[in-house]
């Protein structure tokens, strides 16, 4: 079984399309479970999620990394995948993840993203991000893994110490530790629809600068608005 973990906070406008896409996969629904870990939403996020997910509960650990950790520990699957509430998953997402883990030496799999919203600027921004990700992977210098499109062997991520509970960069930082557990694989066909709403709200270059600043300073800061998704 594959367990899909989705952290949420006040996502009533987006969570349904994410869960509908996740519910219509090319593999039987019995082969994967959906776990929504909520950061204390004040809207109808949990009510909507309850119509699709196998488990919906409030996180006890801090920040988005902690929400993912809570979901992993509550999961039944040997493989745990993570995505975001405002993403759209392709119908073969689960199937591709399953195929990638047929190699027993692989401990983490990740893939590229494409913008849900229209616009050349959005396409160009994610083209750069995907190119950056491929360069890092094929040069084996870094792994630009995103929490919206990645999967792990459950025991490997537990052995690696799981996600750090920080404001940003937890999804990249974990790859630096889990690579000691086995192989990391980039699958170019494992594509996920990614919402550019925060980049549009704060500005692409502003958001990227703020994100890089936070990552460079160890993931901890209260200075910037970009990361203010209140996961506890």
Secondary structure, DSSP 4 states (H G I P E B T S, - for coil): -EEEEEEESS-TTTHHHHHHHHHS-SS-GGGEEEEEEES--SSSHHHHHTTT-SEEEE--SSHHHHHHHHHHHH---SEEEEEETT-EE-TTHHHHHHHHTTSTTEEEEE--EEESS--HHHHHHHHHHHHHHHHHHHHTS-----TTSEEEEHHHHHHTT-----SS-HHHHHHHHHTTTSEEEE-TT--EEE--HHHHHH-HHHHHHHHHHHHHTTT--SS-STT-----
